[in-house]
């Protein structure tokens, strides 16, 4: 996800997106442990998406406009 797409989401949508991404990360980690994960870079992509969402949420909390 691009940062511009994330900034367009509302706060409640962002919280839902973070929850969804964390569930996805859990599934990817489970598949990796079993050896069924084909693309290992997916784990890193999901982690970065979670970080981007949490960063935007924190910016809103602090009142930083970018």
PDBQT receptor file of N, H, CA, C and O in Angstrom, charges set to zero:
ATOM      1  N   UNK A   1       0.836  -1.184   0.000  1.00  0.00    +0.000 N 
ATOM      2  CA  UNK A   1       0.000   0.000   0.000  1.00  0.00    +0.000 C 
ATOM      3  C   UNK A   1       0.873   1.238   0.000  1.00  0.00    +0.000 C 
ATOM      4  O   UNK A   1       1.907   1.290   0.666  1.00  0.00    +0.000 OA
ATOM      5  N   UNK A   2       0.446   2.219  -0.748  1.00  0.00    +0.000 N 
ATOM      6  H   UNK A   2      -0.394   2.176  -1.290  1.00  0.00    +0.000 HD
ATOM      7  CA  UNK A   2       1.183   3.473  -0.787  1.00  0.00    +0.000 C 
ATOM      8  C   UNK A   2       0.733   4.373   0.362  1.00  0.00    +0.000 C 
ATOM      9  O   UNK A   2      -0.389   4.265   0.856  1.00  0.00    +0.000 OA
ATOM     10  N   UNK A   3       1.619   5.248   0.766  1.00  0.00    +0.000 N 
ATOM     11  H   UNK A   3       2.530   5.337   0.365  1.00  0.00    +0.000 HD
ATOM     12  CA  UNK A   3       1.335   6.146   1.873  1.00  0.00    +0.000 C 
ATOM     13  C   UNK A   3       0.175   7.077   1.543  1.00  0.00    +0.000 C 
ATOM     14  O   UNK A   3      -0.628   7.399   2.418  1.00  0.00    +0.000 OA
ATOM     15  N   UNK A   4       0.080   7.508   0.300  1.00  0.00    +0.000 N 
ATOM     16  H   UNK A   4       0.733   7.246  -0.411  1.00  0.00    +0.000 HD
ATOM     17  CA  UNK A   4      -1.022   8.387  -0.098  1.00  0.00    +0.000 C 
ATOM     18  C   UNK A   4      -2.375   7.674   0.034  1.00  0.00    +0.000 C 
ATOM     19  O   UNK A   4      -3.374   8.297   0.393  1.00  0.00    +0.000 OA
ATOM     20  N   UNK A   5      -2.402   6.385  -0.254  1.00  0.00    +0.000 N 
ATOM     21  H   UNK A   5      -1.590   5.879  -0.545  1.00  0.00    +0.000 HD
ATOM     22  CA  UNK A   5      -3.631   5.604  -0.099  1.00  0.00    +0.000 C 
ATOM     23  C   UNK A   5      -4.000   5.470   1.374  1.00  0.00    +0.000 C 
ATOM     24  O   UNK A   5      -5.175   5.519   1.736  1.00  0.00    +0.000 OA
ATOM     25  N   UNK A   6      -3.000   5.303   2.209  1.00  0.00    +0.000 N 
ATOM     26  H   UNK A   6      -2.045   5.263   1.915  1.00  0.00    +0.000 HD
ATOM     27  CA  UNK A   6      -3.239   5.147   3.643  1.00  0.00    +0.000 C 
ATOM     28  C   UNK A   6      -3.771   6.442   4.239  1.00  0.00    +0.000 C 
ATOM     29  O   UNK A   6      -4.677   6.417   5.071  1.00  0.00    +0.000 OA
ATOM     30  N   UNK A   7      -3.214   7.571   3.820  1.00  0.00    +0.000 N 
ATOM     31  H   UNK A   7      -2.477   7.591   3.144  1.00  0.00    +0.000 HD
ATOM     32  CA  UNK A   7      -3.645   8.864   4.354  1.00  0.00    +0.000 C 
ATOM     33  C   UNK A   7      -5.091   9.193   3.994  1.00  0.00    +0.000 C 
ATOM     34  O   UNK A   7      -5.730   9.976   4.695  1.00  0.00    +0.000 OA
ATOM     35  N   UNK A   8      -5.620   8.613   2.916  1.00  0.00    +0.000 N 
ATOM     36  H   UNK A   8      -5.101   7.977   2.346  1.00  0.00    +0.000 HD
ATOM     37  CA  UNK A   8      -6.997   8.866   2.502  1.00  0.00    +0.000 C 
ATOM     38  C   UNK A   8      -8.012   8.142   3.378  1.00  0.00    +0.000 C 
ATOM     39  O   UNK A   8      -9.187   8.508   3.386  1.00  0.00    +0.000 OA
ATOM     40  N   UNK A   9      -7.578   7.121   4.117  1.00  0.00    +0.000 N 
ATOM     41  H   UNK A   9      -6.624   6.824   4.111  1.00  0.00    +0.000 HD
ATOM     42  CA  UNK A   9      -8.481   6.343   4.956  1.00  0.00    +0.000 C 
ATOM     43  C   UNK A   9      -8.810   7.100   6.242  1.00  0.00    +0.000 C 
ATOM     44  O   UNK A   9      -8.007   7.893   6.734  1.00  0.00    +0.000 OA
ATOM     45  N   UNK A  10     -10.006   6.840   6.776  1.00  0.00    +0.000 N 
ATOM     46  H   UNK A  10     -10.658   6.196   6.375  1.00  0.00    +0.000 HD
ATOM     47  CA  UNK A  10     -10.381   7.443   8.053  1.00  0.00    +0.000 C 
ATOM     48  C   UNK A  10      -9.687   6.688   9.184  1.00  0.00    +0.000 C 
ATOM     49  O   UNK A  10      -9.091   5.634   8.961  1.00  0.00    +0.000 OA
ATOM     50  N   UNK A  11      -9.765   7.223  10.374  1.00  0.00    +0.000 N 
ATOM     51  H   UNK A  11     -10.249   8.079  10.555  1.00  0.00    +0.000 HD
ATOM     52  CA  UNK A  11      -9.097   6.614  11.516  1.00  0.00    +0.000 C 
ATOM     53  C   UNK A  11      -9.669   5.232  11.818  1.00  0.00    +0.000 C 
ATOM     54  O   UNK A  11      -8.915   4.303  12.107  1.00  0.00    +0.000 OA
ATOM     55  N   UNK A  12     -10.973   5.086  11.755  1.00  0.00    +0.000 N 
ATOM     56  H   UNK A  12     -11.586   5.840  11.520  1.00  0.00    +0.000 HD
ATOM     57  CA  UNK A  12     -11.579   3.786  12.021  1.00  0.00    +0.000 C 
ATOM     58  C   UNK A  12     -11.204   2.774  10.937  1.00  0.00    +0.000 C 
ATOM     59  O   UNK A  12     -10.993   1.597  11.229  1.00  0.00    +0.000 OA
ATOM     60  N   UNK A  13     -11.121   3.234   9.694  1.00  0.00    +0.000 N 
ATOM     61  H   UNK A  13     -11.292   4.190   9.457  1.00  0.00    +0.000 HD
ATOM     62  CA  UNK A  13     -10.711   2.352   8.608  1.00  0.00    +0.000 C 
ATOM     63  C   UNK A  13      -9.253   1.931   8.785  1.00  0.00    +0.000 C 
ATOM     64  O   UNK A  13      -8.887   0.792   8.494  1.00  0.00    +0.000 OA
ATOM     65  N   UNK A  14      -8.426   2.858   9.264  1.00  0.00    +0.000 N 
ATOM     66  H   UNK A  14      -8.723   3.783   9.501  1.00  0.00    +0.000 HD
ATOM     67  CA  UNK A  14      -7.014   2.538   9.507  1.00  0.00    +0.000 C 
ATOM     68  C   UNK A  14      -6.865   1.492  10.608  1.00  0.00    +0.000 C 
ATOM     69  O   UNK A  14      -6.059   0.568  10.497  1.00  0.00    +0.000 OA
ATOM     70  N   UNK A  15      -7.650   1.651  11.667  1.00  0.00    +0.000 N 
ATOM     71  H   UNK A  15      -8.305   2.402  11.757  1.00  0.00    +0.000 HD
ATOM     72  CA  UNK A  15      -7.598   0.664  12.750  1.00  0.00    +0.000 C 
ATOM     73  C   UNK A  15      -8.021  -0.710  12.247  1.00  0.00    +0.000 C 
ATOM     74  O   UNK A  15      -7.418  -1.720  12.608  1.00  0.00    +0.000 OA
ATOM     75  N   UNK A  16      -9.053  -0.747  11.417  1.00  0.00    +0.000 N 
ATOM     76  H   UNK A  16      -9.543   0.074  11.124  1.00  0.00    +0.000 HD
ATOM     77  CA  UNK A  16      -9.506  -2.015  10.840  1.00  0.00    +0.000 C 
ATOM     78  C   UNK A  16      -8.439  -2.604   9.921  1.00  0.00    +0.000 C 
ATOM     79  O   UNK A  16      -8.238  -3.818   9.898  1.00  0.00    +0.000 OA
ATOM     80  N   UNK A  17      -7.754  -1.745   9.164  1.00  0.00    +0.000 N 
ATOM     81  H   UNK A  17      -7.918  -0.758   9.182  1.00  0.00    +0.000 HD
ATOM     82  CA  UNK A  17      -6.704  -2.189   8.255  1.00  0.00    +0.000 C 
ATOM     83  C   UNK A  17      -5.530  -2.777   9.036  1.00  0.00    +0.000 C 
ATOM     84  O   UNK A  17      -4.966  -3.794   8.633  1.00  0.00    +0.000 OA
ATOM     85  N   UNK A  18      -5.159  -2.150  10.142  1.00  0.00    +0.000 N 
ATOM     86  H   UNK A  18      -5.617  -1.324  10.470  1.00  0.00    +0.000 HD
ATOM     87  CA  UNK A  18      -4.073  -2.660  10.977  1.00  0.00    +0.000 C 
ATOM     88  C   UNK A  18      -4.444  -4.041  11.514  1.00  0.00    +0.000 C 
ATOM     89  O   UNK A  18      -3.611  -4.948  11.522  1.00  0.00    +0.000 OA
ATOM     90  N   UNK A  19      -5.685  -4.202  11.962  1.00  0.00    +0.000 N 
ATOM     91  H   UNK A  19      -6.361  -3.465  11.956  1.00  0.00    +0.000 HD
ATOM     92  CA  UNK A  19      -6.143  -5.487  12.476  1.00  0.00    +0.000 C 
ATOM     93  C   UNK A  19      -6.072  -6.555  11.384  1.00  0.00    +0.000 C 
ATOM     94  O   UNK A  19      -5.607  -7.670  11.619  1.00  0.00    +0.000 OA
ATOM     95  N   UNK A  20      -6.537  -6.199  10.197  1.00  0.00    +0.000 N 
ATOM     96  H   UNK A  20      -6.915  -5.294  10.006  1.00  0.00    +0.000 HD
ATOM     97  CA  UNK A  20      -6.518  -7.117   9.058  1.00  0.00    +0.000 C 
ATOM     98  C   UNK A  20      -5.081  -7.515   8.687  1.00  0.00    +0.000 C 
ATOM     99  O   UNK A  20      -4.799  -8.684   8.423  1.00  0.00    +0.000 OA
ATOM    100  N   UNK A  21      -4.195  -6.538   8.671  1.00  0.00    +0.000 N 
ATOM    101  H   UNK A  21      -4.425  -5.589   8.885  1.00  0.00    +0.000 HD
ATOM    102  CA  UNK A  21      -2.797  -6.813   8.326  1.00  0.00    +0.000 C 
ATOM    103  C   UNK A  21      -2.114  -7.683   9.375  1.00  0.00    +0.000 C 
ATOM    104  O   UNK A  21      -1.287  -8.529   9.035  1.00  0.00    +0.000 OA
ATOM    105  N   UNK A  22      -2.454  -7.482  10.650  1.00  0.00    +0.000 N 
ATOM    106  H   UNK A  22      -3.126  -6.795  10.927  1.00  0.00    +0.000 HD
ATOM    107  CA  UNK A  22      -1.872  -8.308  11.702  1.00  0.00    +0.000 C 
ATOM    108  C   UNK A  22      -2.340  -9.752  11.585  1.00  0.00    +0.000 C 
ATOM    109  O   UNK A  22      -1.570 -10.680  11.831  1.00  0.00    +0.000 OA
ATOM    110  N   UNK A  23      -3.602  -9.941  11.210  1.00  0.00    +0.000 N 
ATOM    111  H   UNK A  23      -4.227  -9.187  11.011  1.00  0.00    +0.000 HD
ATOM    112  CA  UNK A  23      -4.103 -11.300  10.972  1.00  0.00    +0.000 C 
ATOM    113  C   UNK A  23      -3.367 -11.940   9.795  1.00  0.00    +0.000 C 
ATOM    114  O   UNK A  23      -2.995 -13.113   9.841  1.00  0.00    +0.000 OA
ATOM    115  N   UNK A  24      -3.165 -11.150   8.743  1.00  0.00    +0.000 N 
ATOM    116  H   UNK A  24      -3.467 -10.197   8.706  1.00  0.00    +0.000 HD
ATOM    117  CA  UNK A  24      -2.455 -11.645   7.566  1.00  0.00    +0.000 C 
ATOM    118  C   UNK A  24      -1.017 -12.012   7.918  1.00  0.00    +0.000 C 
ATOM    119  O   UNK A  24      -0.504 -13.028   7.450  1.00  0.00    +0.000 OA
ATOM    120  N   UNK A  25      -0.367 -11.192   8.739  1.00  0.00    +0.000 N 
ATOM    121  H   UNK A  25      -0.785 -10.366   9.119  1.00  0.00    +0.000 HD
ATOM    122  CA  UNK A  25       1.001 -11.465   9.167  1.00  0.00    +0.000 C 
ATOM    123  C   UNK A  25       1.069 -12.761   9.975  1.00  0.00    +0.000 C 
ATOM    124  O   UNK A  25       2.004 -13.546   9.821  1.00  0.00    +0.000 OA
ATOM    125  N   UNK A  26       0.084 -12.976  10.828  1.00  0.00    +0.000 N 
ATOM    126  H   UNK A  26      -0.676 -12.338  10.953  1.00  0.00    +0.000 HD
ATOM    127  CA  UNK A  26       0.034 -14.210  11.609  1.00  0.00    +0.000 C 
ATOM    128  C   UNK A  26      -0.044 -15.425  10.692  1.00  0.00    +0.000 C 
ATOM    129  O   UNK A  26       0.674 -16.405  10.884  1.00  0.00    +0.000 OA
ATOM    130  N   UNK A  27      -0.922 -15.352   9.692  1.00  0.00    +0.000 N 
ATOM    131  H   UNK A  27      -1.506 -14.556   9.536  1.00  0.00    +0.000 HD
ATOM    132  CA  UNK A  27      -1.058 -16.462   8.747  1.00  0.00    +0.000 C 
ATOM    133  C   UNK A  27       0.234 -16.697   7.959  1.00  0.00    +0.000 C 
ATOM    134  O   UNK A  27       0.629 -17.842   7.738  1.00  0.00    +0.000 OA
ATOM    135  N   UNK A  28       0.882 -15.624   7.540  1.00  0.00    +0.000 N 
ATOM    136  H   UNK A  28       0.562 -14.694   7.719  1.00  0.00    +0.000 HD
ATOM    137  CA  UNK A  28       2.134 -15.761   6.798  1.00  0.00    +0.000 C 
ATOM    138  C   UNK A  28       3.224 -16.396   7.662  1.00  0.00    +0.000 C 
ATOM    139  O   UNK A  28       3.990 -17.234   7.189  1.00  0.00    +0.000 OA
ATOM    140  N   UNK A  29       3.286 -15.993   8.919  1.00  0.00    +0.000 N 
ATOM    141  H   UNK A  29       2.664 -15.312   9.304  1.00  0.00    +0.000 HD
ATOM    142  CA  UNK A  29       4.282 -16.568   9.825  1.00  0.00    +0.000 C 
ATOM    143  C   UNK A  29       3.999 -18.048  10.068  1.00  0.00    +0.000 C 
ATOM    144  O   UNK A  29       4.922 -18.857  10.165  1.00  0.00    +0.000 OA
ATOM    145  N   UNK A  30       2.710 -18.393  10.166  1.00  0.00    +0.000 N 
ATOM    146  H   UNK A  30       1.961 -17.735  10.087  1.00  0.00    +0.000 HD
ATOM    147  CA  UNK A  30       2.338 -19.792  10.355  1.00  0.00    +0.000 C 
ATOM    148  C   UNK A  30       2.758 -20.617   9.145  1.00  0.00    +0.000 C 
ATOM    149  O   UNK A  30       3.311 -21.707   9.291  1.00  0.00    +0.000 OA
ATOM    150  N   UNK A  31       2.494 -20.093   7.949  1.00  0.00    +0.000 N 
ATOM    151  H   UNK A  31       2.045 -19.208   7.830  1.00  0.00    +0.000 HD
ATOM    152  CA  UNK A  31       2.878 -20.795   6.726  1.00  0.00    +0.000 C 
ATOM    153  C   UNK A  31       4.397 -20.931   6.617  1.00  0.00    +0.000 C 
ATOM    154  O   UNK A  31       4.910 -21.952   6.160  1.00  0.00    +0.000 OA
ATOM    155  N   UNK A  32       5.104 -19.887   7.043  1.00  0.00    +0.000 N 
ATOM    156  H   UNK A  32       4.687 -19.057   7.414  1.00  0.00    +0.000 HD
ATOM    157  CA  UNK A  32       6.568 -19.918   6.989  1.00  0.00    +0.000 C 
ATOM    158  C   UNK A  32       7.114 -21.001   7.924  1.00  0.00    +0.000 C 
ATOM    159  O   UNK A  32       8.069 -21.697   7.579  1.00  0.00    +0.000 OA
ATOM    160  N   UNK A  33       6.512 -21.140   9.094  1.00  0.00    +0.000 N 
ATOM    161  H   UNK A  33       5.736 -20.575   9.374  1.00  0.00    +0.000 HD
ATOM    162  CA  UNK A  33       6.965 -22.139  10.062  1.00  0.00    +0.000 C 
ATOM    163  C   UNK A  33       6.734 -23.556   9.543  1.00  0.00    +0.000 C 
ATOM    164  O   UNK A  33       7.525 -24.461   9.809  1.00  0.00    +0.000 OA
ATOM    165  N   UNK A  34       5.652 -23.739   8.807  1.00  0.00    +0.000 N 
ATOM    166  H   UNK A  34       5.009 -23.004   8.591  1.00  0.00    +0.000 HD
ATOM    167  CA  UNK A  34       5.310 -25.054   8.270  1.00  0.00    +0.000 C 
ATOM    168  C   UNK A  34       6.116 -25.346   7.010  1.00  0.00    +0.000 C 
ATOM    169  O   UNK A  34       6.329 -26.504   6.651  1.00  0.00    +0.000 OA
ATOM    170  N   UNK A  35       6.559 -24.292   6.350  1.00  0.00    +0.000 N 
ATOM    171  H   UNK A  35       6.386 -23.352   6.641  1.00  0.00    +0.000 HD
ATOM    172  CA  UNK A  35       7.324 -24.458   5.119  1.00  0.00    +0.000 C 
ATOM    173  C   UNK A  35       6.477 -24.340   3.868  1.00  0.00    +0.000 C 
ATOM    174  O   UNK A  35       6.901 -24.737   2.783  1.00  0.00    +0.000 OA
ATOM    175  N   UNK A  36       5.268 -23.789   4.021  1.00  0.00    +0.000 N 
ATOM    176  H   UNK A  36       4.924 -23.467   4.903  1.00  0.00    +0.000 HD
ATOM    177  CA  UNK A  36       4.351 -23.675   2.892  1.00  0.00    +0.000 C 
ATOM    178  C   UNK A  36       4.366 -22.285   2.261  1.00  0.00    +0.000 C 
ATOM    179  O   UNK A  36       3.582 -22.012   1.353  1.00  0.00    +0.000 OA
ATOM    180  N   UNK A  37       5.240 -21.414   2.728  1.00  0.00    +0.000 N 
ATOM    181  H   UNK A  37       5.877 -21.636   3.466  1.00  0.00    +0.000 HD
ATOM    182  CA  UNK A  37       5.283 -20.052   2.212  1.00  0.00    +0.000 C 
ATOM    183  C   UNK A  37       6.195 -19.985   1.001  1.00  0.00    +0.000 C 
ATOM    184  O   UNK A  37       7.383 -20.294   1.090  1.00  0.00    +0.000 OA
ATOM    185  N   UNK A  38       5.633 -19.578  -0.137  1.00  0.00    +0.000 N 
ATOM    186  H   UNK A  38       4.667 -19.327  -0.209  1.00  0.00    +0.000 HD
ATOM    187  CA  UNK A  38       6.396 -19.513  -1.370  1.00  0.00    +0.000 C 
ATOM    188  C   UNK A  38       7.194 -18.224  -1.500  1.00  0.00    +0.000 C 
ATOM    189  O   UNK A  38       8.340 -18.239  -1.949  1.00  0.00    +0.000 OA
ATOM    190  N   UNK A  39       6.590 -17.113  -1.109  1.00  0.00    +0.000 N 
ATOM    191  H   UNK A  39       5.659 -17.100  -0.744  1.00  0.00    +0.000 HD
ATOM    192  CA  UNK A  39       7.235 -15.813  -1.265  1.00  0.00    +0.000 C 
ATOM    193  C   UNK A  39       7.516 -15.221   0.120  1.00  0.00    +0.000 C 
ATOM    194  O   UNK A  39       6.624 -14.657   0.754  1.00  0.00    +0.000 OA
ATOM    195  N   UNK A  40       8.741 -15.352   0.572  1.00  0.00    +0.000 N 
ATOM    196  H   UNK A  40       9.466 -15.809   0.056  1.00  0.00    +0.000 HD
ATOM    197  CA  UNK A  40       9.120 -14.869   1.897  1.00  0.00    +0.000 C 
ATOM    198  C   UNK A  40       9.073 -13.365   2.045  1.00  0.00    +0.000 C 
ATOM    199  O   UNK A  40       8.956 -12.854   3.159  1.00  0.00    +0.000 OA
ATOM    200  N   UNK A  41       9.164 -12.641   0.923  1.00  0.00    +0.000 N 
ATOM    201  H   UNK A  41       9.259 -13.056   0.019  1.00  0.00    +0.000 HD
ATOM    202  CA  UNK A  41       9.142 -11.178   0.997  1.00  0.00    +0.000 C 
ATOM    203  C   UNK A  41       7.767 -10.638   1.392  1.00  0.00    +0.000 C 
ATOM    204  O   UNK A  41       7.640  -9.464   1.739  1.00  0.00    +0.000 OA
ATOM    205  N   UNK A  42       6.746 -11.481   1.341  1.00  0.00    +0.000 N 
ATOM    206  H   UNK A  42       6.850 -12.435   1.059  1.00  0.00    +0.000 HD
ATOM    207  CA  UNK A  42       5.403 -11.054   1.744  1.00  0.00    +0.000 C 
ATOM    208  C   UNK A  42       5.382 -10.654   3.218  1.00  0.00    +0.000 C 
ATOM    209  O   UNK A  42       4.684  -9.711   3.593  1.00  0.00    +0.000 OA
ATOM    210  N   UNK A  43       6.134 -11.358   4.050  1.00  0.00    +0.000 N 
ATOM    211  H   UNK A  43       6.700 -12.124   3.746  1.00  0.00    +0.000 HD
ATOM    212  CA  UNK A  43       6.186 -11.053   5.482  1.00  0.00    +0.000 C 
ATOM    213  C   UNK A  43       6.716  -9.640   5.684  1.00  0.00    +0.000 C 
ATOM    214  O   UNK A  43       6.152  -8.875   6.466  1.00  0.00    +0.000 OA
ATOM    215  N   UNK A  44       7.777  -9.291   4.999  1.00  0.00    +0.000 N 
ATOM    216  H   UNK A  44       8.235  -9.913   4.364  1.00  0.00    +0.000 HD
ATOM    217  CA  UNK A  44       8.364  -7.956   5.126  1.00  0.00    +0.000 C 
ATOM    218  C   UNK A  44       7.411  -6.891   4.600  1.00  0.00    +0.000 C 
ATOM    219  O   UNK A  44       7.303  -5.816   5.190  1.00  0.00    +0.000 OA
ATOM    220  N   UNK A  45       6.715  -7.175   3.491  1.00  0.00    +0.000 N 
ATOM    221  H   UNK A  45       6.802  -8.048   3.012  1.00  0.00    +0.000 HD
ATOM    222  CA  UNK A  45       5.776  -6.205   2.921  1.00  0.00    +0.000 C 
ATOM    223  C   UNK A  45       4.639  -5.908   3.896  1.00  0.00    +0.000 C 
ATOM    224  O   UNK A  45       4.259  -4.752   4.078  1.00  0.00    +0.000 OA
ATOM    225  N   UNK A  46       4.097  -6.953   4.519  1.00  0.00    +0.000 N 
ATOM    226  H   UNK A  46       4.406  -7.893   4.371  1.00  0.00    +0.000 HD
ATOM    227  CA  UNK A  46       2.986  -6.774   5.461  1.00  0.00    +0.000 C 
ATOM    228  C   UNK A  46       3.462  -6.013   6.700  1.00  0.00    +0.000 C 
ATOM    229  O   UNK A  46       2.753  -5.143   7.206  1.00  0.00    +0.000 OA
ATOM    230  N   UNK A  47       4.663  -6.341   7.188  1.00  0.00    +0.000 N 
ATOM    231  H   UNK A  47       5.239  -7.048   6.777  1.00  0.00    +0.000 HD
ATOM    232  CA  UNK A  47       5.192  -5.624   8.354  1.00  0.00    +0.000 C 
ATOM    233  C   UNK A  47       5.352  -4.137   8.059  1.00  0.00    +0.000 C 
ATOM    234  O   UNK A  47       5.043  -3.297   8.904  1.00  0.00    +0.000 OA
ATOM    235  N   UNK A  48       5.832  -3.814   6.864  1.00  0.00    +0.000 N 
ATOM    236  H   UNK A  48       6.083  -4.497   6.177  1.00  0.00    +0.000 HD
ATOM    237  CA  UNK A  48       6.013  -2.413   6.485  1.00  0.00    +0.000 C 
ATOM    238  C   UNK A  48       4.673  -1.704   6.331  1.00  0.00    +0.000 C 
ATOM    239  O   UNK A  48       4.551  -0.531   6.682  1.00  0.00    +0.000 OA
ATOM    240  N   UNK A  49       3.663  -2.406   5.809  1.00  0.00    +0.000 N 
ATOM    241  H   UNK A  49       3.762  -3.359   5.524  1.00  0.00    +0.000 HD
ATOM    242  CA  UNK A  49       2.331  -1.815   5.691  1.00  0.00    +0.000 C 
ATOM    243  C   UNK A  49       1.743  -1.510   7.069  1.00  0.00    +0.000 C 
ATOM    244  O   UNK A  49       1.108  -0.474   7.265  1.00  0.00    +0.000 OA
ATOM    245  N   UNK A  50       1.959  -2.417   8.018  1.00  0.00    +0.000 N 
ATOM    246  H   UNK A  50       2.475  -3.258   7.859  1.00  0.00    +0.000 HD
ATOM    247  CA  UNK A  50       1.488  -2.183   9.388  1.00  0.00    +0.000 C 
ATOM    248  C   UNK A  50       2.180  -0.949   9.955  1.00  0.00    +0.000 C 
ATOM    249  O   UNK A  50       1.531  -0.103  10.570  1.00  0.00    +0.000 OA
ATOM    250  N   UNK A  51       3.470  -0.842   9.755  1.00  0.00    +0.000 N 
ATOM    251  H   UNK A  51       3.997  -1.529   9.255  1.00  0.00    +0.000 HD
ATOM    252  CA  UNK A  51       4.229   0.303  10.267  1.00  0.00    +0.000 C 
ATOM    253  C   UNK A  51       3.741   1.608   9.643  1.00  0.00    +0.000 C 
ATOM    254  O   UNK A  51       3.625   2.623  10.331  1.00  0.00    +0.000 OA
ATOM    255  N   UNK A  52       3.455   1.582   8.341  1.00  0.00    +0.000 N 
ATOM    256  H   UNK A  52       3.549   0.758   7.782  1.00  0.00    +0.000 HD
ATOM    257  CA  UNK A  52       2.947   2.793   7.679  1.00  0.00    +0.000 C 
ATOM    258  C   UNK A  52       1.609   3.229   8.272  1.00  0.00    +0.000 C 
ATOM    259  O   UNK A  52       1.392   4.413   8.531  1.00  0.00    +0.000 OA
ATOM    260  N   UNK A  53       0.716   2.265   8.485  1.00  0.00    +0.000 N 
ATOM    261  H   UNK A  53       0.892   1.303   8.276  1.00  0.00    +0.000 HD
ATOM    262  CA  UNK A  53      -0.598   2.581   9.053  1.00  0.00    +0.000 C 
ATOM    263  C   UNK A  53      -0.465   3.136  10.465  1.00  0.00    +0.000 C 
ATOM    264  O   UNK A  53      -1.116   4.121  10.813  1.00  0.00    +0.000 OA
ATOM    265  N   UNK A  54       0.370   2.511  11.268  1.00  0.00    +0.000 N 
ATOM    266  H   UNK A  54       0.899   1.711  10.985  1.00  0.00    +0.000 HD
ATOM    267  CA  UNK A  54       0.552   2.982  12.641  1.00  0.00    +0.000 C 
ATOM    268  C   UNK A  54       1.205   4.364  12.671  1.00  0.00    +0.000 C 
ATOM    269  O   UNK A  54       0.910   5.164  13.559  1.00  0.00    +0.000 OA
ATOM    270  N   UNK A  55       2.076   4.650  11.724  1.00  0.00    +0.000 N 
ATOM    271  H   UNK A  55       2.315   4.000  11.003  1.00  0.00    +0.000 HD
ATOM    272  CA  UNK A  55       2.711   5.962  11.643  1.00  0.00    +0.000 C 
ATOM    273  C   UNK A  55       1.679   7.037  11.344  1.00  0.00    +0.000 C 
ATOM    274  O   UNK A  55       1.695   8.098  11.968  1.00  0.00    +0.000 OA
ATOM    275  N   UNK A  56       0.787   6.780  10.404  1.00  0.00    +0.000 N 
ATOM    276  H   UNK A  56       0.775   5.918   9.897  1.00  0.00    +0.000 HD
ATOM    277  CA  UNK A  56      -0.250   7.752  10.059  1.00  0.00    +0.000 C 
ATOM    278  C   UNK A  56      -1.195   7.954  11.239  1.00  0.00    +0.000 C 
ATOM    279  O   UNK A  56      -1.607   9.082  11.514  1.00  0.00    +0.000 OA
ATOM    280  N   UNK A  57      -1.543   6.872  11.942  1.00  0.00    +0.000 N 
ATOM    281  H   UNK A  57      -1.209   5.957  11.719  1.00  0.00    +0.000 HD
ATOM    282  CA  UNK A  57      -2.394   6.999  13.125  1.00  0.00    +0.000 C 
ATOM    283  C   UNK A  57      -1.721   7.869  14.191  1.00  0.00    +0.000 C 
ATOM    284  O   UNK A  57      -2.371   8.706  14.818  1.00  0.00    +0.000 OA
ATOM    285  N   UNK A  58      -0.443   7.670  14.385  1.00  0.00    +0.000 N 
ATOM    286  H   UNK A  58       0.084   6.990  13.875  1.00  0.00    +0.000 HD
ATOM    287  CA  UNK A  58       0.291   8.455  15.388  1.00  0.00    +0.000 C 
ATOM    288  C   UNK A  58       0.385   9.920  14.966  1.00  0.00    +0.000 C 
ATOM    289  O   UNK A  58       0.257  10.815  15.802  1.00  0.00    +0.000 OA
ATOM    290  N   UNK A  59       0.608  10.170  13.682  1.00  0.00    +0.000 N 
ATOM    291  H   UNK A  59       0.712   9.444  13.002  1.00  0.00    +0.000 HD
ATOM    292  CA  UNK A  59       0.641  11.549  13.185  1.00  0.00    +0.000 C 
ATOM    293  C   UNK A  59      -0.679  12.252  13.468  1.00  0.00    +0.000 C 
ATOM    294  O   UNK A  59      -0.698  13.410  13.885  1.00  0.00    +0.000 OA
ATOM    295  N   UNK A  60      -1.773  11.551  13.239  1.00  0.00    +0.000 N 
ATOM    296  H   UNK A  60      -1.757  10.611  12.899  1.00  0.00    +0.000 HD
ATOM    297  CA  UNK A  60      -3.093  12.143  13.506  1.00  0.00    +0.000 C 
ATOM    298  C   UNK A  60      -3.281  12.409  14.981  1.00  0.00    +0.000 C 
ATOM    299  O   UNK A  60      -3.855  13.427  15.368  1.00  0.00    +0.000 OA
ATOM    300  N   UNK A  61      -2.796  11.489  15.813  1.00  0.00    +0.000 N 
ATOM    301  H   UNK A  61      -2.330  10.662  15.499  1.00  0.00    +0.000 HD
ATOM    302  CA  UNK A  61      -2.910  11.656  17.255  1.00  0.00    +0.000 C 
ATOM    303  C   UNK A  61      -2.147  12.889  17.739  1.00  0.00    +0.000 C 
ATOM    304  O   UNK A  61      -2.599  13.597  18.639  1.00  0.00    +0.000 OA
ATOM    305  N   UNK A  62      -0.988  13.137  17.133  1.00  0.00    +0.000 N 
ATOM    306  H   UNK A  62      -0.620  12.563  16.401  1.00  0.00    +0.000 HD
ATOM    307  CA  UNK A  62      -0.168  14.274  17.526  1.00  0.00    +0.000 C 
ATOM    308  C   UNK A  62      -0.552  15.557  16.802  1.00  0.00    +0.000 C 
ATOM    309  O   UNK A  62      -0.080  16.635  17.162  1.00  0.00    +0.000 OA
ATOM    310  N   UNK A  63      -1.405  15.453  15.785  1.00  0.00    +0.000 N 
ATOM    311  H   UNK A  63      -1.788  14.577  15.493  1.00  0.00    +0.000 HD
ATOM    312  CA  UNK A  63      -1.832  16.612  15.048  1.00  0.00    +0.000 C 
ATOM    313  C   UNK A  63      -0.850  17.084  13.994  1.00  0.00    +0.000 C 
ATOM    314  O   UNK A  63      -0.836  18.260  13.630  1.00  0.00    +0.000 OA
ATOM    315  N   UNK A  64      -0.036  16.172  13.508  1.00  0.00    +0.000 N 
ATOM    316  H   UNK A  64      -0.047  15.216  13.804  1.00  0.00    +0.000 HD
ATOM    317  CA  UNK A  64       0.932  16.508  12.479  1.00  0.00    +0.000 C 
ATOM    318  C   UNK A  64       0.265  16.346  11.118  1.00  0.00    +0.000 C 
ATOM    319  O   UNK A  64      -0.253  15.278  10.789  1.00  0.00    +0.000 OA
ATOM    320  N   UNK A  65       0.284  17.415  10.337  1.00  0.00    +0.000 N 
ATOM    321  H   UNK A  65       0.705  18.283  10.604  1.00  0.00    +0.000 HD
ATOM    322  CA  UNK A  65      -0.317  17.369   8.994  1.00  0.00    +0.000 C 
ATOM    323  C   UNK A  65       0.781  17.340   7.951  1.00  0.00    +0.000 C 
ATOM    324  O   UNK A  65       1.660  18.201   7.931  1.00  0.00    +0.000 OA
ATOM    325  N   UNK A  66       0.721  16.341   7.085  1.00  0.00    +0.000 N 
ATOM    326  H   UNK A  66       0.006  15.641   7.102  1.00  0.00    +0.000 HD
ATOM    327  CA  UNK A  66       1.707  16.233   6.017  1.00  0.00    +0.000 C 
ATOM    328  C   UNK A  66       1.004  16.151   4.701  1.00  0.00    +0.000 C 
ATOM    329  O   UNK A  66       1.652  16.055   3.659  1.00  0.00    +0.000 OA
TER     330      UNK A  66
